[in-house]
Amino acid sequence: MILPRVKASIESPTVPLTADNLMTLIGGDKPVSSGAVVTPRSSLGVSAVWRAVNLLSGTIASLPLHVYRPRPDGGRERVLSGRAYGLVDDPHRDLTRFEWWEFAIASMLLWGNAYFWRRNASRLGPLAWLDPIDPSRVKVGRASDGTKVFTVNDVPYTEDEIFHLPGFGYDGTSGLSPITIARQGIGLALSSEEYAARLFGSGSLATGILQTDQRLTQEQADTIQSRWAAKRSGLGSAHGTIVLDNGAKFFQLTIPPVDAQFLESRSFQVSEVARMFGIPPHMLMDTEKSTSWGTGIEQQSIVWVVYTLRPWLSRLEQRITRLIKPQSVYARWSVEGLLRGDSAQRSAFYQALWGIGVLSTNEVRALEDMEPVEGGDVRYRPLNMGVLGTADAADNPDPATPQEATSA
């Protein structure tokens, strides 16, 4: 069903203050104070933004995403077939699952939202795949009944026609672009990049000037320059004495202190981008302030998974679960691989949980991305342990676990 076009207006009390309207209100399409025009696409000219978007979208896209069905006993089982599994495992006809998710996350990081056409296998058939939409073409509003209306190239569509993945936002309708919120900082980085290029390209960083009172032809000037370069270049000329004739004088040039401080301040922009996306600076290749590797960097990476990546994954899991909800299943990302410590720590962790029956051999193997083995589902417990409160643990095995084996 095609609804009447909804025209958003900040002055209208009947239309919510959407993220799109907020972008216009703060001047999202105008140059920032530094003079740069900041858009989601132009922001990728900042190397730190490019790396941050690639890192987050590529990491999430590479994680395993599984479909589960709850069991009556409170457990769960993986779903390996059916329509819901097909949508999660292969959501597009041409794009791979990795490419599809990479587009989705990059759209959310740059525009605050990702949009997809809902395509059916036939006119009345079930949902078969999801075609990406350029997020810059989409505007989001709400109709009088509260349902979302997506305007694509001035044509309105309903939620039955477009699947929406919103990022963080204010209004409960659409996500807000992080690039728009941080546009002043991104604009400063873009302007700094251009300024640095002009500084180096203008010749302002020449080493010195050779000056003479005589009028020289271009050929004579080139000859003096070549002779000067030949005398001062190379290891053999280091700390040597150079003789200048015909009244020539050499004036040493140094970079102005203001420009030197500016070049140093460019590294601060990396920290700003890292803060904006919630990424440790070392993951944006800024290791200047990293005092240690190994455990220190490893813990920062784990913190990134827990406090930055996990909220993103939860947001996506709940949206995908809504998409496949009629199937009474839910989606979950597998992040165990990202949380692994070194081999010694993992071995001690697995041994402790395996020894008290929390994990079976096959569950440990699954956490290590290894195939299950025959008989690996048996759980073990120590022989010298029994039910709490019994007189003799060895003579009173736990009756509630008759299938468990015991080990010495």
Helices and strands as residue ranges (DSSP letters): H 19-25, G 42-45, H 47-62, E 65-70, E 76-78, H 83-89, H 97-110, E 113-120, E 127-133, G 135-137, E 138-142, E 148-152, E 155-157, E 162-166, H 178-181, H 183-201, E 208-211, H 218-232, G 235-237, E 249-252, H 257-277, G 281-284, H 295-304, I 305-309, H 310-323, G 325-327, E 330-333, G 336-339, H 343-355, H 361-367, E 380-382, G 393-395, E 405-407
